[in-house]
Amino acid sequence: MRKGRFTEEQIIKVLKEHAAGMSASDLCRKHGISDATFYKWRSRYGGMEISDARKLKALEEENRKLKKLLAETMLDASTLKEMLGKNF
């Protein structure tokens, strides 16, 4: 996955500036982002604190590892079934 220019902490700070009363277009111009990017950030990180974003990132990483582990286990199981089917 592509690594963005902004960290979650920076994104949340930008969103807090918006909550403080700065307009979205001014924020986009100030930080060099598009309106679409700003609204995507707002839908994903709106109302979060920095600690919440860190927890979300940790959970996403754990979920990625578990999915990989499950896929490997299923591949091993199908390989074993295939080998047993050929022997009998």
N, C-alpha and C positions, 0 to 999 in steps of 0.2 A: 504494500500500500504506500502511496505517496506521502512523504513527510511534509507537512505544511510549514509556512514561515512563522506561524504564531503558536505558542504553547497554550494549553488550556487556561493557565493562569492569566496570560495576556488577553485571551479572548474574554474571560470573565471580567477583567478590568475594563475592557472596551464596553461591554454590556452594562456595567455599573455606571459608566459615564453617561450612557443613554438613559438609564433609569434616573440619573441626577438631573436630567432635563436637556441634555444636548441632543440636537436633531440627528436623525440617522444619516442624512446626506452629509452633514458636517463631519460626523465621525468617520464616514467612509473616505471622505477627502483627506482628513487628518492622518488616518492610518494607512491609506493607500489600498483600500479594499473595495470590492464592488458591492452594490446594494444587495445583490443575490447572496453574496457571501455573508454579509451582515445578517440578513434575515434567516439564513440557514443556521448560523451560529445561535441566533436568538431562539430558534425553535429547538435546538439541541441543548444549549447551555443556559437558557433563560431561567432565572430564579435559583441558580446553583451558587454555592460558595466554592472557594478553591479546594477545600477539603473534600467536598462532594465530587468534584471533578477528578481528584486523585483516586478516590474510591471507585469511581466509574471506570477509570482507566485500568485499575488493578483487576476489577471484575471482568472487563473485556479481555484482558490478557489471560486470566485464568480460564475463561470460557474458550478462548482460542486453543489453549493447551489441552483442555478436556476433549474438545472436538477432534483434535489431531490424534489423541490417544484412542478415542472411540473408533476412528477410521482405521487406525493401524490394527486394533483388535479385531474388527470386523473383517479386515483383509486376511489376517492370520486364520481366523475361523473358516472363511470360505476356502482358503488354500488347503487347510486340513481336510475339509469335507471333500474337496476335489481329489486329493491324494487318496483318501479312504475309498472313494467311489471307484478309482482305477484299480485298486488292489483286490477288490471283491468282485 
